[in-house]
Amino acid sequence: MKTLLNAIALVALASVSFANGVELPAWMNASPHAKTPAVQAIGLREISATSKECIECHKKESPAIYQMWGESLHFRGNVGCFECHGAEETDVDGWLHEGQLISTIVSPKDCSRCHPKEVEEFAGSHHSKAGRILGSLDNVLAEVVEGNQGLKTEGFPMGVSSAAVNGCWQCHGSEIKVLENGRLDPATWPNSGIGRINPDGTEGSCSACHTRHTFSAAQARHPDTCGKCHMGPDHPQKEIYEESKHGISFFANIDKMNLESPKWVVGEDYSAAPTCATCHMSATSTQDVTHDIGLRISWNNRPVVSIRPEDSDAKMGLPGANIKWDTRRANMVDVCLNCHNQNWVDNFYVQYDSLIELYNEKFAKPGLALYNLAKPLMRPVAFGNKIDFIWFELWHHEGRRARHGASMMGPDYTHWHGTYEVAKHFYSEYIPELQELAEKNLHSDDAERVANAQALHDKIDAVLNSDDHKWYLGKMDPAEAERRAAAAEEFKARYKK
């Protein structure tokens, strides 16, 4: 088995060497059908005998899978079932099938035999670490608040939440549990979550984007593929893209996108519109394809307060910790300049950065400070208080929508689904709840609670009297109020009938 797999990897590597003028080994050049050597650029000379046995059965038992494989580049390279699914004796998920040891799961480690660069890049990305959400605050919602331990399996005899299994884990990835004889626990499989934790210890699932068994690059380039996970109330990138000029142009000109092109360089192979892959992964005339989707992002908008991506990479121990945000922005600007001029791109980033600063400084930082001061006065149970839900949705849903909307030029998501919702709930729900909590505890018999309540009360007072929020107290600067009144009158005069 090892000999076969190593041979595949050598062929793939040799094809790269050939492209650089290095002579190929004789066994790759020999052709039984020609007098002169014939170069097999990539893949195997023919489908292996073991895979042929698999095919004979599976083309009858699972014809759709057989057909999808037949449409793939794997088929053209004679890479068959066994080359991907063959297992070693040491593989914990290996099981004996028709005399061969195989594994159901094809992990990034398996793919790396022929695609080492892509897997290395992917392993350094946030995508591959998505499964780490399983121990986060978000998962408390699915496991406890929304769910229970009603789904009992061999791998989870104490039970697990169906809300997590069918929701969070299907995008973020499950931690695969292997049962006797290589069987996979039904709570953790099937699963193609992009951060799936595999039995061999690797993180990720290539088939999350390159859906098996065609493993199509064209499909991975289509925005609908990203929409499986990047949609909904907390990260609606798919919906934002569809309302943006980029998305409008794509769906109007999809027949001009040349998605099947092997090269697919923006500005050369297509120019009608960008997709998610264009901006975040695909090649330009000066950049190669990358499977680290963070290398063109200059803000990480997932946390309460937006941070630079190198800071979040450092927290996760990723190699991107050494790549500064301005380098990443330059990478993205290189993409943008294929369709826009420098002034346009520069001005876009002025607008985008200003929205991030607005959200961070006006709502996120003071909101977080208030929440931390309120914690000692609340029930010490995650999501056991109304304030927990208000604050969570302020930053996790509404704040993210505003930031993602601005990053992808979706004005409705920036404003009505974003900053409007943030402001509405900050002033009409969050502040009143905090004020009530502080007032209630100012009269406690517990001196410590009184002190904590006073600290919260004082911080609320300081926030509301700051320049960003004093309008709420009717304390807008008179000069600003006068300017606004004059502007309103001028507008009425200009457009009156």
C-alpha positions as CSV (number, residue, x, y, z in Angstrom):
1,M,0.0,0.0,0.0
2,K,2.7,2.5,1.0
3,T,4.6,1.7,-2.3
4,L,1.5,2.5,-4.3
5,L,0.8,5.8,-2.5
6,N,4.4,6.9,-2.6
7,A,4.4,6.2,-6.3
8,I,1.5,8.6,-6.8
9,A,3.2,11.3,-4.8
10,L,6.4,10.9,-6.7
11,V,4.5,11.2,-10.0
12,A,2.9,14.4,-8.8
13,L,6.2,15.8,-7.6
14,A,8.0,14.7,-10.8
15,S,5.5,16.6,-12.9
16,V,6.6,19.7,-11.1
17,S,10.2,18.9,-11.7
18,F,9.5,18.3,-15.4
19,A,8.0,21.7,-15.7
20,N,11.2,23.1,-14.5
21,G,13.3,21.2,-17.0
22,V,14.4,18.3,-14.8
23,E,14.6,14.9,-16.5
24,L,11.9,12.5,-15.4
25,P,12.8,8.9,-14.3
26,A,12.7,6.3,-17.0
27,W,9.8,4.4,-15.5
28,M,7.6,7.5,-16.0
29,N,8.5,7.9,-19.6
30,A,8.2,4.3,-20.9
31,S,5.3,3.8,-23.2
32,P,4.2,0.4,-24.3
33,H,2.3,1.9,-27.3
34,A,5.0,4.1,-28.8
35,K,8.5,3.8,-30.0
36,T,9.5,7.1,-28.5
37,P,9.1,8.0,-24.7
38,A,5.8,9.6,-23.8
39,V,5.6,11.9,-20.8
40,Q,2.8,11.2,-18.3
41,A,2.7,14.7,-16.8
42,I,0.6,13.8,-13.7
43,G,-1.2,10.8,-12.3
44,L,-0.7,7.1,-12.8
45,R,0.1,5.3,-16.1
46,E,-3.2,3.4,-15.7
47,I,-5.8,2.6,-13.1
48,S,-4.5,0.3,-10.5
49,A,-5.7,-3.3,-10.4
50,T,-7.1,-2.7,-6.9
51,S,-9.1,0.3,-8.0
52,K,-10.4,-1.6,-11.0
53,E,-11.8,-4.1,-8.6
54,C,-13.5,-1.3,-6.6
55,I,-14.9,0.2,-9.8
56,E,-16.4,-3.1,-11.1
57,C,-18.6,-3.2,-8.0
58,H,-19.3,0.4,-7.3
59,K,-20.4,1.3,-10.8
60,K,-23.3,-1.0,-10.2
61,E,-23.9,-0.4,-6.4
62,S,-23.3,3.3,-6.4
63,P,-23.5,4.5,-10.1
64,A,-23.8,8.2,-9.2
65,I,-20.5,8.1,-7.3
66,Y,-18.9,6.2,-10.2
67,Q,-20.2,8.9,-12.7
68,M,-19.0,11.8,-10.5
69,W,-15.6,10.2,-10.3
70,G,-15.7,9.7,-14.1
71,E,-16.1,13.5,-14.5
72,S,-13.2,14.3,-12.3
73,L,-9.6,15.1,-13.0
74,H,-8.8,12.2,-10.8
75,F,-10.2,9.9,-13.4
76,R,-8.1,11.6,-16.1
77,G,-5.0,11.0,-13.9
78,N,-6.0,7.3,-13.2
79,V,-6.4,8.1,-9.5
80,G,-9.1,5.7,-8.4
81,C,-10.9,4.6,-5.3
82,F,-8.1,2.7,-3.6
83,E,-5.5,5.5,-4.1
84,C,-7.6,7.7,-1.9
85,H,-9.4,5.3,0.4
86,G,-6.7,2.8,1.0
87,A,-5.6,2.5,4.6
88,E,-2.6,1.5,6.6
89,E,-2.5,-1.0,9.4
90,T,-2.0,1.8,11.9
91,D,-5.1,3.8,10.7
92,V,-7.6,3.6,13.5
93,D,-10.5,4.0,11.1
94,G,-9.2,1.3,8.7
95,W,-11.5,-1.7,8.1
96,L,-11.4,-4.8,5.9
97,H,-13.6,-4.6,2.8
98,E,-13.4,-7.2,0.1
99,G,-9.9,-8.2,1.1
100,Q,-8.6,-4.7,1.2
101,L,-8.0,-2.4,4.2
102,I,-9.7,0.9,3.5
103,S,-10.9,4.0,5.4
104,T,-14.2,5.8,4.8
105,I,-12.7,9.2,5.5
106,V,-10.2,10.8,3.1
107,S,-8.4,13.4,5.3
108,P,-6.2,16.3,4.3
109,K,-3.2,14.0,5.1
110,D,-4.4,11.6,2.4
111,C,-4.8,14.4,-0.1
112,S,-1.4,15.8,0.8
113,R,0.3,12.8,-0.9
114,C,-0.5,14.5,-4.3
115,H,-1.4,18.0,-3.2
116,P,1.2,19.0,-0.5
117,K,1.2,22.7,-1.2
118,E,-2.6,23.1,-1.0
119,V,-2.9,21.1,2.2
120,E,0.0,23.0,3.9
121,E,-1.7,26.3,3.1
122,F,-5.1,25.0,4.2
123,A,-3.6,23.6,7.5
124,G,-2.4,27.1,8.3
125,S,-5.8,28.7,7.7
126,H,-8.7,29.5,10.0
127,H,-10.9,27.2,7.9
128,S,-9.0,24.2,9.1
129,K,-9.4,25.2,12.7
130,A,-13.2,25.7,12.5
131,G,-13.8,22.6,14.5
132,R,-12.2,24.2,17.6
133,I,-15.6,26.0,18.1
134,L,-16.7,22.8,19.8
135,G,-15.5,24.1,23.1
136,S,-16.6,27.7,22.6
137,L,-19.4,29.9,23.9
138,D,-21.2,29.5,20.7
139,N,-21.5,25.8,21.2
140,V,-23.0,26.3,24.7
141,L,-26.0,27.6,22.9
142,A,-26.4,24.5,20.7
143,E,-25.5,21.9,23.4
144,V,-27.2,23.4,26.4
145,V,-29.5,26.4,25.8
146,E,-31.1,25.0,22.6
147,G,-30.4,21.3,23.1
148,N,-30.1,18.5,25.5
149,Q,-28.4,15.1,25.7
150,G,-31.1,13.2,23.9
151,L,-29.1,11.8,21.1
152,K,-27.4,8.7,22.5
153,T,-24.9,6.7,20.4
154,E,-22.2,4.3,21.0
155,G,-19.7,7.1,20.9
156,F,-21.8,9.3,23.2
157,P,-23.4,7.0,25.7
158,M,-24.2,10.0,28.0
159,G,-25.9,11.7,25.0
160,V,-25.2,14.7,22.8
161,S,-27.3,17.6,21.5
162,S,-29.0,17.1,18.1
163,A,-28.9,20.9,17.7
164,A,-25.1,20.8,17.7
165,V,-24.8,17.6,15.6
166,N,-27.1,18.8,12.8
167,G,-26.2,22.5,13.1
168,C,-22.8,23.7,14.3
169,W,-20.9,20.6,13.5
170,Q,-22.1,20.4,9.9
171,C,-20.2,23.6,9.0
172,H,-17.5,23.7,11.6
173,G,-16.8,20.0,11.6
174,S,-17.3,17.2,14.1
175,E,-14.6,15.3,16.0
176,I,-14.9,11.9,14.3
177,K,-15.3,9.0,16.7
178,V,-14.3,5.6,15.4
179,L,-16.1,2.6,16.8
180,E,-15.2,-1.1,16.5
181,N,-14.0,-2.4,13.0
182,G,-13.6,1.1,11.7
183,R,-17.2,2.1,12.0
184,L,-17.9,5.8,12.4
185,D,-20.2,7.0,15.2
186,P,-23.5,8.4,13.6
187,A,-23.3,11.6,15.7
188,T,-20.0,12.5,14.1
189,W,-20.5,11.0,10.6
190,P,-21.6,11.9,7.9
191,N,-19.8,15.2,8.2
192,S,-18.0,17.5,5.7
193,G,-17.5,20.4,8.1
194,I,-14.4,22.4,7.0
195,G,-12.7,22.1,10.3
196,R,-13.5,18.4,10.9
197,I,-11.2,16.7,13.4
198,N,-10.2,13.5,11.7
199,P,-9.1,10.1,13.2
200,D,-5.6,10.6,11.9
201,G,-5.3,13.9,13.9
202,T,-5.6,16.2,11.0
203,E,-8.0,19.1,10.9
204,G,-10.2,19.9,8.0
205,S,-12.1,18.5,5.1
206,C,-11.1,19.2,1.5
207,S,-14.5,17.9,0.3
208,A,-16.2,20.8,2.2
209,C,-15.4,22.9,-0.9
210,H,-14.4,20.3,-3.5
211,T,-17.4,18.1,-3.2
212,R,-16.7,14.4,-3.7
213,H,-16.4,12.6,-6.0
214,T,-15.9,15.2,-8.8
215,F,-13.7,17.4,-6.6
216,S,-14.5,20.2,-9.0
217,A,-12.5,23.4,-9.0
218,A,-15.4,25.1,-10.8
219,Q,-17.8,24.2,-8.0
220,A,-15.4,25.6,-5.4
221,R,-15.2,28.8,-7.4
222,H,-18.9,29.3,-7.3
223,P,-20.3,31.5,-4.5
224,D,-23.1,29.0,-3.7
225,T,-20.4,26.6,-2.4
226,C,-19.3,29.1,0.2
227,G,-23.0,29.8,1.0
228,K,-23.4,26.5,2.8
229,C,-21.7,28.0,5.8
230,H,-21.2,31.8,5.2
231,M,-24.9,32.9,5.5
232,G,-27.4,33.6,8.2
233,P,-27.8,36.1,10.9
234,D,-24.2,36.2,12.2
235,H,-22.1,35.9,9.0
236,P,-24.3,36.5,5.9
237,Q,-21.5,36.9,3.4
238,K,-23.5,35.0,0.8
239,E,-26.5,37.3,1.1
240,I,-24.2,40.4,1.2
241,Y,-22.4,39.2,-1.9
242,E,-25.7,38.7,-3.7
243,E,-26.8,42.3,-3.0
244,S,-23.4,43.8,-3.9
245,K,-22.4,44.9,-7.4
246,H,-20.1,41.9,-7.5
247,G,-22.8,39.4,-7.0
248,I,-25.2,41.2,-9.3
249,S,-22.6,41.1,-12.0
250,F,-21.8,37.4,-11.4
251,F,-25.4,36.1,-11.7
252,A,-26.0,38.3,-14.7
253,N,-22.9,37.1,-16.5
254,I,-22.4,33.6,-15.1
255,D,-22.0,32.2,-18.7
256,K,-18.9,34.5,-19.1
257,M,-17.2,33.3,-15.9
258,N,-15.2,30.5,-17.5
259,L,-15.4,28.6,-14.2
260,E,-14.1,25.3,-15.8
261,S,-10.9,26.9,-16.9
262,P,-7.9,25.0,-15.4
263,K,-5.9,28.3,-15.0
264,W,-8.7,30.8,-14.1
265,V,-6.7,33.9,-13.7
266,V,-8.8,37.1,-13.1
267,G,-8.3,39.5,-16.0
268,E,-7.1,36.8,-18.3
269,D,-9.6,34.0,-18.2
270,Y,-12.6,36.1,-17.0
271,S,-13.4,39.6,-16.1
272,A,-17.2,39.8,-15.8
273,A,-17.3,39.6,-12.0
274,P,-15.4,38.3,-9.0
275,T,-16.6,35.4,-6.8
276,C,-15.6,34.7,-3.2
277,A,-12.7,32.5,-4.5
278,T,-11.5,35.3,-6.8
279,C,-10.9,37.7,-4.0
280,H,-9.8,35.3,-1.2
281,M,-8.1,32.4,-2.9
282,S,-7.7,32.4,-6.7
283,A,-4.8,33.4,-8.9
284,T,-4.1,36.8,-10.3
285,S,-1.4,37.6,-12.9
286,T,1.0,38.2,-10.0
287,Q,-0.3,35.9,-7.2
288,D,-0.7,32.1,-7.1
289,V,-3.8,30.3,-5.8
290,T,-3.8,30.1,-2.0
291,H,-5.8,27.8,0.3
292,D,-5.2,30.1,3.3
293,I,-8.3,32.3,3.0
294,G,-6.9,34.8,5.5
295,L,-3.9,36.1,3.5
296,R,-6.0,38.8,1.8
297,I,-8.0,39.9,4.8
298,S,-6.9,43.0,6.7
299,W,-9.5,42.8,9.5
300,N,-10.8,39.9,11.5
301,N,-14.4,40.8,12.1
302,R,-15.4,37.7,14.1
303,P,-14.6,38.9,17.7
304,V,-16.5,41.4,19.7
305,V,-14.0,44.0,18.7
306,S,-12.4,43.7,15.2
307,I,-8.7,42.9,15.4
308,R,-5.9,42.5,12.9
309,P,-5.7,39.0,11.4
310,E,-2.1,38.4,12.5
311,D,-3.2,38.9,16.1
312,S,-5.9,36.2,15.7
313,D,-3.5,33.9,13.9
314,A,-1.0,34.3,16.8
315,K,-3.7,33.3,19.3
316,M,-4.2,30.1,17.3
317,G,-0.5,29.4,16.7
318,L,-0.9,29.8,13.0
319,P,2.0,30.7,10.6
320,G,0.0,33.8,9.5
321,A,1.1,35.4,12.8
322,N,4.1,36.6,10.9
323,I,2.2,38.2,8.0
324,K,1.0,41.7,8.9
325,W,-2.3,43.1,7.9
326,D,-0.9,45.6,5.5
327,T,0.8,42.8,3.5
328,R,-2.5,41.0,3.3
329,R,-4.3,44.2,2.2
330,A,-1.7,44.6,-0.5
331,N,-2.6,41.1,-1.7
332,M,-6.3,42.0,-1.9
333,V,-5.6,45.3,-3.6
334,D,-3.7,43.4,-6.2
335,V,-7.0,41.5,-6.9
336,C,-9.1,44.7,-6.9
337,L,-6.8,46.4,-9.4
338,N,-7.8,44.0,-12.1
339,C,-11.1,45.7,-12.3
340,H,-10.7,49.0,-10.5
341,N,-8.2,51.9,-10.5
342,Q,-6.0,52.7,-7.5
343,N,-8.0,55.7,-6.4
344,W,-11.2,53.7,-6.3
345,V,-9.6,50.9,-4.2
346,D,-7.9,53.4,-1.8
347,N,-11.1,55.2,-1.2
348,F,-13.0,52.0,-0.6
349,Y,-10.6,51.1,2.2
350,V,-11.0,54.5,3.7
351,Q,-14.8,53.9,3.9
352,Y,-14.4,50.3,5.2
353,D,-11.8,51.2,7.9
354,S,-14.0,54.1,9.1
355,L,-17.0,51.7,9.6
356,I,-14.8,49.3,11.6
357,E,-13.6,52.2,13.7
358,L,-17.1,53.5,14.2
359,Y,-18.3,50.1,15.4
360,N,-15.3,49.4,17.6
361,E,-15.2,52.7,19.3
362,K,-18.8,53.6,19.6
363,F,-20.4,50.3,20.5
364,A,-18.0,47.3,20.9
365,K,-15.4,48.6,23.3
366,P,-17.9,50.5,25.7
367,G,-20.4,47.7,25.3
368,L,-17.9,45.1,26.3
369,A,-16.7,47.1,29.3
370,L,-20.2,47.5,30.5
371,Y,-20.9,43.8,30.1
372,N,-17.8,42.9,32.1
373,L,-18.9,45.3,34.9
374,A,-22.4,43.8,34.9
375,K,-21.3,40.1,35.2
376,P,-20.8,40.1,39.0
377,L,-24.4,41.3,39.3
378,M,-25.9,38.7,37.1
379,R,-26.8,35.0,37.5
380,P,-23.5,33.2,36.9
381,V,-24.9,31.0,34.2
382,A,-24.0,31.5,30.5
383,F,-27.1,32.8,28.7
384,G,-29.0,32.7,32.0
385,N,-29.8,36.4,31.8
386,K,-31.6,38.6,29.3
387,I,-28.5,40.8,29.1
388,D,-26.5,37.9,27.9
389,F,-28.7,37.5,24.8
390,I,-28.9,41.2,24.1
391,W,-25.2,41.7,24.2
392,F,-24.4,38.5,22.3
393,E,-26.7,39.5,19.4
394,L,-25.4,43.0,19.4
395,W,-21.8,41.9,18.5
396,H,-22.2,38.4,17.3
397,H,-25.1,39.0,14.9
398,E,-25.7,42.7,14.3
399,G,-22.2,44.0,14.7
400,R,-20.8,41.3,12.4
401,R,-23.4,42.0,9.8
402,A,-22.4,45.7,9.8
403,R,-18.7,44.9,9.5
404,H,-19.1,42.2,6.9
405,G,-21.5,44.4,4.9
406,A,-19.0,47.2,4.7
407,S,-16.2,44.8,3.8
408,M,-18.1,43.4,0.8
409,M,-20.0,46.6,-0.2
410,G,-23.5,45.4,0.8
411,P,-25.2,48.7,2.0
412,D,-28.4,47.1,3.3
413,Y,-26.5,44.7,5.5
414,T,-24.1,47.5,6.7
415,H,-27.0,49.8,7.7
416,W,-30.5,48.3,8.2
417,H,-29.3,44.8,9.2
418,G,-26.2,46.2,10.8
419,T,-25.6,49.6,12.4
420,Y,-29.3,50.3,12.7
421,E,-29.9,47.1,14.7
422,V,-26.8,47.7,16.8
423,A,-27.9,51.2,17.7
424,K,-31.6,50.2,18.2
425,H,-30.8,47.5,20.7
426,F,-27.9,49.3,22.4
427,Y,-30.1,52.2,23.3
428,S,-33.5,50.6,23.7
429,E,-32.6,47.3,25.3
430,Y,-29.0,47.0,26.5
431,I,-28.6,50.4,28.3
432,P,-32.0,50.2,30.0
433,E,-31.3,46.6,31.2
434,L,-27.9,47.7,32.5
435,Q,-29.4,50.7,34.3
436,E,-32.1,48.6,35.9
437,L,-29.5,46.0,37.0
438,A,-27.3,48.7,38.6
439,E,-30.2,50.5,40.3
440,K,-31.5,47.2,41.7
441,N,-28.2,46.4,43.3
442,L,-27.3,49.8,44.6
443,H,-29.7,49.1,47.5
444,S,-28.4,45.6,48.3
445,D,-27.3,44.6,51.8
446,D,-24.2,43.1,50.3
447,A,-21.4,45.8,50.3
448,E,-19.6,44.1,47.4
449,R,-22.7,44.1,45.2
450,V,-23.2,47.8,46.0
451,A,-19.7,48.5,45.0
452,N,-20.1,46.6,41.7
453,A,-23.4,48.3,41.0
454,Q,-21.8,51.7,41.6
455,A,-19.0,50.9,39.2
456,L,-21.5,49.8,36.6
457,H,-23.7,52.9,37.2
458,D,-20.7,55.2,36.8
459,K,-19.5,53.6,33.6
460,I,-23.0,53.9,32.1
461,D,-23.0,57.5,33.0
462,A,-19.5,58.0,31.5
463,V,-20.5,56.2,28.2
464,L,-23.7,58.1,27.8
465,N,-22.0,61.5,28.4
466,S,-19.3,60.8,25.8
467,D,-19.4,62.6,22.5
468,D,-20.7,59.4,20.7
469,H,-23.7,59.0,23.0
470,K,-24.6,62.3,24.6
471,W,-27.3,62.9,22.0
472,Y,-29.3,60.2,23.9
473,L,-29.4,62.4,27.0
474,G,-30.4,65.5,24.9
475,K,-26.9,66.9,25.2
476,M,-26.0,67.3,21.6
477,D,-23.5,70.1,21.1
478,P,-25.6,73.3,20.3
479,A,-23.3,74.2,17.4
480,E,-23.8,70.7,15.9
481,A,-27.6,70.9,16.5
482,E,-27.7,74.2,14.7
483,R,-25.7,72.9,11.7
484,R,-28.0,69.9,11.4
485,A,-31.1,72.2,11.5
486,A,-29.7,74.4,8.8
487,A,-28.8,71.5,6.6
488,A,-32.3,70.1,7.0
489,E,-33.8,73.5,5.9
490,E,-31.4,73.7,2.9
491,F,-32.4,70.2,1.8
492,K,-36.1,71.1,2.0
493,A,-35.6,74.3,0.0
494,R,-33.6,72.5,-2.6
495,Y,-36.1,69.8,-3.3
496,K,-39.5,71.4,-2.5
497,K,-42.1,71.3,-5.3
